[in-house]
Amino acid sequence: MNRDNSMMAVGTVKSQFAESTDPFIMRRHQSSIFINEDLQEGLFRLEESRYIQVVFVFHQSEGYSLRTSVYHGGEKGVFASRSPHRPSSIGVSVVELLEIRGRELIVRGLDALDETPVLDINPYSQEWDDEGAAALFSGGISPKEELQSLYPRRSFIQRVNTRDTETLLRGAGTLHGHYCPGLSVGVIAAVEGLHALAEECGIRVADLMSSDGLEELLVLPECNNCSVDGIQYVTGCTLGNNGLIYRDIGKTAFTMAVRSGKGVRLFLKEDTVSLVSEAVPEFPELFDTVIRRSDRDAEMVRRYKRASREASFHLLNVPVWDLFSKEAVEVSLPDYAPMKASVTCGGCGESFMETKSVSCGDNLCCRACAGAEIPTVIGGGIVLENGPDAVGVKAPGGAR
């Protein structure tokens, strides 16, 4: 067949999304591509491809900027981004081909709006489009691995943006070791707190989360219960990167803040045991037996874990503001964590942070060797430990 090399639409998208929506929400849903009737024969053997590339027109896009905000935070040049506002107005997506019904392609993963003109369809080839590119240009590192190495928490921004609390809870479980209502509380509080803080600051969630553990976003929990693991997992603010500032008050409450001091505080309205008792009636008794009374009988623990998991995922469906109260706050924050010099302990000979030193005659000693009080975070909060019964490793000679 002859053609004049001009651009033409080969089909049209039918989608439930008629207006601009978060692309990751759109990609969870199925949509259809109707190929023009006179081009249907071009679909011959396309069903052999599980994934296809769809080239389309951003038909609702108006104007463009050569520098643009990107989904996962910050700015890039338009050619370094997937912004729909482009000089050419052309987009490309890799989608899963679920079924072909005549000239209708049923797909999942397409982030194109209803009535979008489709310019072309290509089979996706991992050999050419992923592994081939990796071998040619990245020394065998796949594009996905390369991106993950630069932005290790990229997928978290997507999950928080779309409020995908179920996926986040499953991930938090790998950190926490099991599922429980407290963990769910932390996940939910983190997601909603980030959205609320972004709104309070007049920025996007992506920009709020793009600090990548560099102390621009900080979280101040007022407890050290299960919920804190959910908070740390979702926000990326931890004790290790100094983004988490633990306040030993004992309330299931969390403040999220930025360096300007703007913050949002969420407080749990009701004990989680009460929140899930109606949906999972056996949970309160099992919680009392295994957790409060520390009865670790194997069968009781098994039943508790099952009920706890059910209760944990049940909480994801409770309206968030039935769980929490929220208020905007101003927060006094410490400076960025300083780097301190290390010294050698005159007792054990080990290196330690100079600011933690204690004078021992003519020497500087660590708190353990000096027998000084050691602030210690345990299940009950922060305690000052010293003496032979203190928690922790004994120093040489039995000193703490």
C-alpha positions as CSV (number, residue, x, y, z in Angstrom):
1,M,0.0,0.0,0.0
2,N,1.2,3.5,-0.8
3,R,1.2,6.3,1.8
4,D,2.2,10.0,1.9
5,N,4.3,9.8,5.1
6,S,1.9,12.1,6.9
7,M,0.8,11.3,10.5
8,M,-2.5,9.5,10.8
9,A,-4.6,8.0,13.6
10,V,-4.8,4.2,13.3
11,G,-7.3,3.9,16.1
12,T,-9.0,5.5,19.2
13,V,-8.8,4.8,22.9
14,K,-12.0,4.1,24.9
15,S,-11.4,4.7,28.6
16,Q,-13.4,5.4,31.8
17,F,-11.1,8.4,32.3
18,A,-12.2,11.5,30.3
19,E,-10.2,14.0,32.2
20,S,-6.6,14.3,33.4
21,T,-6.0,11.8,36.3
22,D,-2.9,10.4,38.1
23,P,-1.4,8.1,35.5
24,F,-0.7,5.4,38.0
25,I,-4.4,5.2,38.9
26,M,-5.2,5.0,35.2
27,R,-2.7,2.2,34.6
28,R,-4.5,-0.1,37.1
29,H,-7.6,-0.2,35.0
30,Q,-8.5,-1.8,31.7
31,S,-9.2,0.2,28.6
32,S,-9.7,-0.5,24.9
33,I,-8.1,0.5,21.6
34,F,-10.4,0.4,18.6
35,I,-8.3,0.0,15.4
36,N,-9.7,1.6,12.3
37,E,-11.8,-0.9,10.4
38,D,-9.7,-0.7,7.2
39,L,-6.5,-1.4,9.2
40,Q,-7.8,-4.4,11.2
41,E,-5.7,-6.9,9.1
42,G,-2.6,-5.3,10.6
43,L,-3.4,-7.0,13.9
44,F,-2.6,-10.4,12.4
45,R,-0.6,-12.5,15.1
46,L,-0.4,-9.5,17.5
47,E,-2.0,-11.9,20.1
48,E,1.4,-13.6,20.3
49,S,2.7,-10.5,22.1
50,R,1.8,-10.2,25.8
51,Y,2.9,-6.6,25.9
52,I,2.7,-3.9,23.2
53,Q,3.8,-0.3,22.8
54,V,1.1,2.2,22.1
55,V,2.0,5.5,20.4
56,F,-0.7,8.2,20.8
57,V,-1.5,11.9,20.8
58,F,-2.0,13.9,24.0
59,H,-5.1,15.4,22.4
60,Q,-6.1,17.5,25.5
61,S,-2.6,18.9,26.1
62,E,-2.3,22.6,25.6
63,G,1.1,24.3,25.4
64,Y,4.4,23.2,26.8
65,S,7.5,24.3,28.7
66,L,11.0,23.2,28.0
67,R,11.5,22.6,31.8
68,T,8.7,20.9,33.6
69,S,7.8,19.3,37.0
70,V,8.1,15.6,36.9
71,Y,5.9,13.0,38.7
72,H,8.6,11.8,41.2
73,G,9.7,15.3,42.2
74,G,11.8,18.2,41.0
75,E,12.2,19.5,37.4
76,K,13.6,18.1,34.2
77,G,13.8,19.2,30.6
78,V,10.7,18.2,28.7
79,F,12.7,15.7,26.6
80,A,14.0,14.1,29.8
81,S,10.5,13.6,31.2
82,R,7.2,11.9,30.4
83,S,5.2,15.1,30.6
84,P,2.1,15.1,28.4
85,H,2.8,18.8,27.6
86,R,5.3,18.3,24.8
87,P,6.2,20.2,21.6
88,S,5.1,17.1,19.6
89,S,2.2,16.1,21.9
90,I,3.1,12.4,21.3
91,G,3.1,9.8,24.1
92,V,4.3,6.2,24.3
93,S,3.2,3.6,26.8
94,V,4.0,-0.1,27.2
95,V,0.7,-1.9,28.1
96,E,-0.4,-5.5,28.7
97,L,-2.5,-7.0,25.9
98,L,-5.3,-8.9,27.6
99,E,-7.5,-9.9,24.6
100,I,-8.2,-9.1,21.0
101,R,-11.9,-9.0,19.9
102,G,-12.0,-8.3,16.2
103,R,-10.5,-4.8,15.9
104,E,-10.8,-4.1,19.7
105,L,-7.6,-4.5,21.8
106,I,-8.4,-4.8,25.5
107,V,-5.3,-3.6,27.4
108,R,-4.2,-2.8,31.0
109,G,-1.7,-0.1,31.8
110,L,-2.6,2.6,29.3
111,D,-2.4,6.1,30.7
112,A,-4.3,7.7,27.8
113,L,-7.7,9.5,28.1
114,D,-10.9,8.6,26.5
115,E,-11.0,9.4,22.7
116,T,-7.2,9.6,22.5
117,P,-6.0,9.2,18.9
118,V,-3.6,6.2,18.5
119,L,-0.8,6.7,16.0
120,D,0.8,3.2,16.1
121,I,1.0,-0.2,17.8
122,N,4.2,-2.1,18.2
123,P,5.0,-5.4,19.9
124,Y,7.1,-4.9,23.0
125,S,10.3,-7.0,23.0
126,Q,12.2,-7.4,26.2
127,E,15.3,-8.5,24.2
128,W,15.3,-5.2,22.1
129,D,13.6,-2.8,24.5
130,D,15.1,-3.8,27.8
131,E,17.8,-6.4,27.9
132,G,19.2,-5.3,24.5
133,A,19.5,-1.7,25.6
134,A,21.0,-2.7,28.9
135,A,23.7,-4.8,27.2
136,L,24.5,-2.1,24.6
137,F,24.5,1.0,26.8
138,S,24.6,0.2,30.5
139,G,27.2,-2.6,30.9
140,G,24.5,-5.2,31.5
141,I,22.5,-3.2,34.0
142,S,18.8,-3.0,33.1
143,P,17.2,0.5,32.7
144,K,15.0,-0.4,35.7
145,E,18.0,-1.3,37.9
146,E,19.8,1.9,36.8
147,L,16.8,4.1,37.7
148,Q,16.3,2.3,41.0
149,S,20.0,2.9,41.9
150,L,19.5,6.7,41.3
151,Y,16.1,7.0,43.0
152,P,15.7,4.1,45.4
153,R,12.3,5.3,46.8
154,R,10.8,6.2,43.4
155,S,8.0,3.6,43.7
156,F,7.0,4.9,47.1
157,I,6.1,8.3,45.6
158,Q,3.8,6.5,43.2
159,R,2.2,4.5,46.0
160,V,1.6,7.5,48.2
161,N,0.3,9.6,45.4
162,T,-2.3,7.0,44.5
163,R,-3.0,6.2,48.2
164,D,-2.1,2.5,47.5
165,T,-2.1,1.7,51.2
166,E,-2.5,-2.1,50.6
167,T,0.7,-2.4,48.7
168,L,2.5,-0.2,51.2
169,L,1.2,-2.2,54.1
170,R,2.5,-5.4,52.5
171,G,5.9,-3.8,52.1
172,A,5.8,-2.5,55.7
173,G,5.1,-6.1,56.9
174,T,8.5,-7.2,55.5
175,L,10.1,-4.6,57.8
176,H,7.9,-5.2,60.9
177,G,7.8,-9.0,60.6
178,H,4.1,-9.4,60.8
179,Y,0.8,-7.6,60.1
180,C,-1.0,-5.8,62.9
181,P,-3.5,-2.9,63.3
182,G,-0.7,-0.7,64.7
183,L,1.4,-1.2,61.6
184,S,-1.7,-0.2,59.5
185,V,-2.2,2.9,61.6
186,G,1.4,4.0,60.8
187,V,1.0,3.3,57.0
188,I,-2.3,5.2,56.9
189,A,-1.0,8.1,59.0
190,A,2.1,8.4,56.8
191,V,0.1,8.5,53.5
192,E,-2.5,10.9,54.7
193,G,0.0,13.0,56.6
194,L,2.1,13.4,53.5
195,H,-0.9,14.5,51.5
196,A,-2.0,16.9,54.2
197,L,1.5,18.4,54.6
198,A,1.9,18.8,50.9
199,E,-1.4,20.7,50.8
200,E,-0.4,22.8,53.7
201,C,3.0,23.7,52.1
202,G,1.4,24.3,48.6
203,I,3.6,21.7,47.0
204,R,3.3,18.2,45.5
205,V,3.7,15.0,47.4
206,A,6.4,14.1,45.0
207,D,8.5,17.2,45.9
208,L,7.9,16.6,49.6
209,M,9.2,13.0,49.3
210,S,12.1,13.8,47.0
211,S,14.5,14.6,49.9
212,D,15.6,11.0,49.8
213,G,16.5,10.8,53.5
214,L,18.5,14.0,53.5
215,E,16.6,15.6,56.5
216,E,14.3,17.9,54.4
217,L,11.2,16.0,55.4
218,L,11.1,15.0,59.1
219,V,8.7,12.9,61.2
220,L,8.2,13.3,64.9
221,P,6.4,10.2,66.4
222,E,5.2,10.5,70.0
223,C,5.3,6.7,70.6
224,N,7.5,3.8,69.9
225,N,4.8,1.2,69.1
226,C,4.2,-0.8,66.0
227,S,2.9,2.2,64.1
228,V,6.3,3.8,63.9
229,D,7.5,1.0,61.6
230,G,4.7,1.9,59.2
231,I,5.7,5.6,59.4
232,Q,9.3,4.9,58.7
233,Y,8.6,2.5,55.8
234,V,6.3,4.9,54.0
235,T,8.1,8.2,54.6
236,G,11.7,7.0,54.5
237,C,12.4,9.0,57.7
238,T,14.3,6.8,60.1
239,L,16.6,7.0,63.1
240,G,19.5,6.1,60.8
241,N,19.1,9.0,58.4
242,N,18.1,11.5,61.2
243,G,14.7,12.1,59.6
244,L,12.9,10.6,62.5
245,I,12.8,12.5,65.8
246,Y,11.4,10.3,68.6
247,R,9.5,12.1,71.3
248,D,8.8,9.9,74.3
249,I,5.2,11.1,75.2
250,G,3.3,7.8,74.7
251,K,0.6,9.1,72.4
252,T,-0.2,7.5,69.0
253,A,0.4,10.8,67.3
254,F,2.7,11.8,64.5
255,T,3.9,15.2,63.3
256,M,5.3,15.5,59.7
257,A,7.2,18.7,59.0
258,V,9.5,20.4,56.5
259,R,12.5,22.6,57.2
260,S,10.5,25.8,57.2
261,G,8.8,24.6,60.4
262,K,5.4,23.9,58.7
263,G,3.9,20.7,59.9
264,V,0.8,18.6,60.3
265,R,0.0,16.5,63.3
266,L,-2.2,13.4,63.2
267,F,-3.6,11.9,66.4
268,L,-5.3,8.5,66.6
269,K,-8.8,9.0,68.0
270,E,-9.4,5.5,69.4
271,D,-7.4,2.5,70.5
272,T,-6.8,0.1,67.5
273,V,-8.2,-2.8,69.5
274,S,-11.5,-1.1,69.8
275,L,-11.4,0.0,66.1
276,V,-11.3,-3.6,64.8
277,S,-13.2,-5.5,67.5
278,E,-16.5,-5.5,65.5
279,A,-14.9,-6.6,62.3
280,V,-12.7,-9.3,63.9
281,P,-14.4,-10.3,67.2
282,E,-11.7,-12.7,68.3
283,F,-8.9,-10.1,68.0
284,P,-9.3,-8.3,71.4
285,E,-9.1,-11.5,73.4
286,L,-6.1,-12.8,71.4
287,F,-4.4,-9.5,71.7
288,D,-4.8,-9.5,75.4
289,T,-3.5,-13.1,75.7
290,V,-0.5,-12.9,73.4
291,I,0.6,-9.3,73.7
292,R,-0.6,-7.9,77.0
293,R,0.0,-11.1,79.0
294,S,2.8,-12.4,76.8
295,D,1.4,-15.9,76.5
296,R,3.4,-17.2,73.6
297,D,1.7,-20.6,73.3
298,A,2.3,-21.7,69.7
299,E,-1.4,-22.2,68.9
300,M,-2.4,-18.9,70.5
301,V,0.3,-17.1,68.5
302,R,-0.8,-18.7,65.3
303,R,-4.4,-17.6,65.9
304,Y,-3.3,-14.1,66.9
305,K,-1.3,-13.6,63.8
306,R,-4.2,-14.7,61.6
307,A,-6.7,-12.4,63.4
308,S,-4.1,-9.6,63.5
309,R,-3.5,-9.8,59.7
310,E,-7.3,-9.7,59.1
311,A,-7.6,-6.7,61.4
312,S,-4.7,-4.9,59.8
313,F,-6.1,-5.0,56.3
314,H,-9.6,-4.2,57.6
315,L,-8.4,-0.9,58.9
316,L,-7.4,0.2,55.4
317,N,-11.1,0.4,54.5
318,V,-12.1,2.6,57.5
319,P,-12.6,6.3,56.5
320,V,-9.3,7.9,57.5
321,W,-10.8,10.8,59.4
322,D,-12.8,8.4,61.5
323,L,-9.3,7.1,62.7
324,F,-7.4,10.4,63.1
325,S,-7.8,14.0,64.0
326,K,-5.6,16.5,62.2
327,E,-4.2,19.9,62.9
328,A,-1.7,22.2,61.2
329,V,1.2,23.1,63.5
330,E,4.5,25.0,63.6
331,V,7.4,22.9,64.6
332,S,10.8,23.8,66.1
333,L,13.3,21.6,64.4
334,P,17.0,20.8,65.1
335,D,19.7,21.7,62.6
336,Y,20.9,19.1,60.2
337,A,22.6,16.3,62.1
338,P,26.3,17.3,62.6
339,M,29.2,15.1,61.9
340,K,31.3,14.7,65.0
341,A,34.9,13.6,65.5
342,S,35.6,10.1,66.9
343,V,38.0,9.4,69.8
344,T,39.4,6.2,71.3
345,C,38.0,5.0,74.7
346,G,40.6,4.8,77.4
347,G,38.9,1.8,78.8
348,C,37.9,-0.6,76.0
349,G,40.0,0.9,73.3
350,E,37.1,1.2,70.9
351,S,36.3,4.3,68.7
352,F,33.2,6.3,69.6
353,M,31.6,9.7,69.1
354,E,33.5,12.4,71.0
355,T,30.3,14.2,72.2
356,K,29.3,11.0,74.1
357,S,32.6,10.9,76.1
358,V,33.0,10.9,79.9
359,S,36.1,12.0,81.7
360,C,37.9,9.1,83.5
361,G,40.9,10.7,85.2
362,D,43.3,11.7,82.4
363,N,41.4,9.7,79.8
364,L,38.1,10.0,77.9
365,C,35.9,6.9,78.2
366,C,32.7,5.8,76.6
367,R,29.6,5.8,78.8
368,A,29.7,2.1,79.1
369,C,33.3,1.9,80.5
370,A,32.7,5.0,82.7
371,G,29.7,3.4,84.3
372,A,27.6,6.4,83.3
373,E,23.9,6.4,82.7
374,I,23.1,5.4,79.1
375,P,19.8,6.7,77.6
376,T,18.2,3.5,76.1
377,V,15.1,3.1,74.0
378,I,13.2,0.0,75.1
379,G,9.6,-1.1,74.7
380,G,8.5,1.2,77.5
381,G,10.2,4.3,76.1
382,I,13.4,6.0,77.0
383,V,15.1,4.9,80.2
384,L,18.5,5.7,81.8
385,E,20.4,2.5,82.3
386,N,23.5,1.8,84.4
387,G,24.8,-0.8,86.8
388,P,25.2,-4.6,86.4
389,D,21.5,-5.2,85.5
390,A,21.4,-2.7,82.7
391,V,20.2,-3.7,79.2
392,G,23.0,-4.3,76.7
393,V,26.5,-5.7,76.1
394,K,28.8,-5.7,79.1
395,A,32.0,-3.7,78.7
396,P,35.4,-5.2,79.5
397,G,35.8,-5.9,83.2
398,G,32.1,-5.9,83.8
399,A,31.8,-2.1,83.6
400,R,29.0,-0.5,81.6
